[in-house]
Amino acid sequence: MSIADEGPGIAAEHHERIFERFYRVPDTRARGTGRGLGLYIAKTIVERHRGRLSVESAPGRGSRFKVVLPLA
């Protein structure tokens, strides 16, 4: 399953860190009111089901988050 948006995108140097608890991409702090927990929680849930959560993104091109779960 994948989920895509047409937002500002995320630079490659932040791709691994966005899944850390309380991490927020530095240039987006002024725009949002999030706490940096959503992607951490999503990745934790997916991994507890033995799956993977990943991101494909670039500045100005939006983001696509991909969830892969095992069949059994």
C-alpha positions as CSV (number, residue, x, y, z in Angstrom):
1,M,0.0,0.0,0.0
2,S,1.2,3.5,-0.6
3,I,0.0,7.0,0.3
4,A,1.1,10.0,-1.7
5,D,0.8,13.8,-1.3
6,E,1.7,16.8,-3.3
7,G,3.2,18.8,-0.4
8,P,6.6,20.4,-0.2
9,G,8.5,17.2,-0.1
10,I,11.3,16.0,2.2
11,A,15.1,16.2,1.4
12,A,16.9,12.9,1.3
13,E,19.0,13.7,4.4
14,H,15.9,13.6,6.5
15,H,14.3,10.4,5.2
16,E,15.6,8.1,7.9
17,R,15.2,10.6,10.7
18,I,11.5,11.4,10.0
19,F,10.6,8.1,11.6
20,E,12.3,9.0,14.9
21,R,10.2,10.0,17.9
22,F,9.8,13.8,18.1
23,Y,11.8,14.5,14.9
24,R,10.5,17.3,12.6
25,V,12.1,18.4,9.4
26,P,13.8,21.8,10.4
27,D,12.3,24.0,7.7
28,T,8.7,22.9,8.4
29,R,8.6,23.7,12.1
30,A,7.1,27.1,11.6
31,R,4.3,25.8,9.4
32,G,2.9,22.9,11.4
33,T,1.7,22.2,14.9
34,G,2.7,18.5,14.9
35,R,4.8,16.9,17.6
36,G,6.8,14.6,15.5
37,L,5.1,11.4,16.6
38,G,2.8,10.4,13.7
39,L,5.4,8.7,11.5
40,Y,7.1,7.2,14.6
41,I,3.9,5.6,15.7
42,A,3.0,4.4,12.2
43,K,6.4,2.8,11.7
44,T,6.2,1.1,15.1
45,I,2.8,-0.4,14.3
46,V,3.9,-1.6,10.8
47,E,7.1,-3.2,12.3
48,R,5.2,-5.0,15.0
49,H,3.2,-6.6,12.2
50,R,6.6,-7.6,10.7
51,G,6.3,-5.1,7.9
52,R,8.2,-2.1,6.5
53,L,7.4,1.6,6.2
54,S,9.5,3.7,3.8
55,V,9.4,7.1,2.1
56,E,10.2,8.4,-1.4
57,S,10.4,12.2,-1.5
58,A,12.2,15.2,-2.8
59,P,11.8,18.9,-2.2
60,G,9.1,20.3,-4.4
61,R,7.8,16.9,-5.5
62,G,5.7,15.7,-2.7
63,S,6.1,12.4,-0.8
64,R,5.0,8.8,-1.1
65,F,5.0,6.5,1.9
66,K,5.0,2.8,1.3
67,V,3.8,0.1,3.6
68,V,4.7,-3.5,3.0
69,L,3.2,-6.2,5.2
70,P,3.8,-10.0,5.0
71,L,0.9,-12.2,3.8
72,A,1.1,-14.6,6.7
